[in-house]
Amino acid sequence: MLEWDHSADIVVIGTGAAGLGAALTARELGLDVLVLEKERLIGGSTALAGGGMWIPNNHLMQAAGVPDSTDEAFKYLDGVVGDEGPATSV
């Protein structure tokens, strides 16, 4: 077992987009940040994502005439998530 003594203001677990974003923000605020990653490479699932983001019914889609709606987005998420709980639209 690895033992070491280090202190930090913020400990970030994982190097995906959210983790690294939080770490950079904390550092910009002058905090001492420790980032931990279990894998050999950084990036988490973001490294596999290809850099795309899904933002349903956004203004660019509307301007291009791409049909979409917030209701359709919620229907899709309800079908994918399938559970009722705090992260769903139910």
VENSULCOR-V698468 format. One record per residue. N is the residue number from 1. RES is the residue in three letters. OMEGA is omega in whole degrees, 0 to 359 (* if undefined). Layout:
BEGIN
[[N:RES:OMEGA] [N:RES:OMEGA]]
END
This chain:
BEGIN
[[1:MET:179] [2:LEU:176] [3:GLU:177] [4:TRP:183] [5:ASP:179] [6:HIS:175] [7:SER:179] [8:ALA:175] [9:ASP:183] [10:ILE:173] [11:VAL:180] [12:VAL:179] [13:ILE:178] [14:GLY:184] [15:THR:173] [16:GLY:182] [17:ALA:181] [18:ALA:181] [19:GLY:180] [20:LEU:175] [21:GLY:178] [22:ALA:180] [23:ALA:179] [24:LEU:178] [25:THR:179] [26:ALA:180] [27:ARG:177] [28:GLU:178] [29:LEU:176] [30:GLY:180] [31:LEU:174] [32:ASP:188] [33:VAL:173] [34:LEU:179] [35:VAL:179] [36:LEU:179] [37:GLU:182] [38:LYS:183] [39:GLU:181] [40:ARG:182] [41:LEU:178] [42:ILE:174] [43:GLY:181] [44:GLY:180] [45:SER:176] [46:THR:180] [47:ALA:180] [48:LEU:191] [49:ALA:182] [50:GLY:174] [51:GLY:180] [52:GLY:176] [53:MET:177] [54:TRP:176] [55:ILE:186] [56:PRO:173] [57:ASN:181] [58:ASN:185] [59:HIS:179] [60:LEU:176] [61:MET:180] [62:GLN:180] [63:ALA:180] [64:ALA:180] [65:GLY:179] [66:VAL:181] [67:PRO:178] [68:ASP:177] [69:SER:177] [70:THR:179] [71:ASP:178] [72:GLU:178] [73:ALA:179] [74:PHE:177] [75:LYS:178] [76:TYR:181] [77:LEU:177] [78:ASP:178] [79:GLY:181] [80:VAL:183] [81:VAL:174] [82:GLY:180] [83:ASP:169] [84:GLU:180] [85:GLY:186] [86:PRO:181] [87:ALA:181] [88:THR:181] [89:SER:181] [90:VAL:*]]
END
